[in-house]
Amino acid sequence: MSLVLHELVGADAARPFSPHCWKAVMALAHKGLDFQRNPVCFTEVPRVEDGVSKTLPVIRDGSRVVADSFLIADYLEETYPEKPSLFGGEGGQALARFVESWTQSTLHPALNVIALAEIHDLLSPDDQAYFKPSRETRLGMTFEDVAERRAAQIEGFSAKLTPLRVMLKSQPWIGGSSPLFADYIVFGALQWVRLVSTARLLETGDPVHDWFERCLELHDGLGRSIPAAAG
């Protein structure tokens, strides 16, 4: 097997949690490709594929190495055109770019606050020593400041999903009649918090909840194969 996905994990190598890595996992499964999942902790990332990237995911496909989840999707689409399409054409690729921008500008900042301390607690001591100061610098606030904002972010998170909720009343997937990479982008964000946090952000009966449940069942239940965080 020549295709390898390097993905981020905490102290438990069997619980990959990165939203960006989950996008790549689902893209590879969508294409029906066999791949090996290589668990990597935060402090090991600089050694992946000779330091090709400061972040994960990274894939190696034979002699090709590709970093960044969207670039990985682009690569898979170009390299394996005979496999099911991740975009359904140029318009779907443009849609995915918009969805990625919306997800990272609207959902991820809230999820960072909601799950920050719980992510920290899932890491090994060496990774914790890296994670805490790096995230405080990135967020511009201390862990204590983040904790004070957590309840408000949980309370307000459902409203951030309104555009998706309204759209899902008229079609089953962001991609239309079937899932595309745009679906995996939002799925990755919600799978992230599902795996690391005790916060429950989706209510039964919500179209987004129903869509997420369908996502978890895709590709032989790949997303659901890792249990949700206990709590």
Protein Blocks (a to p, Z undefined) as FASTA:
>chain_A
ZZdcdddddfblklcfbfklmmmmmmmmmnopacddddddfklmmmgghhlafbdcddde
hjaccehjklmmmmmmmmmmmbccfkopaklmmmmmmmmmmmmmmmmmmmmmmmmmmmmm
mpcfklmmmmmmmmmmmnopafklmmmmmmmmmmmmmmmmmmmmmmmmmocbfnlmaccf
klmmmmmmmmmmmmmpcbdfbdghiaklmmmmmmmmgghhlmmmpccdeZZ
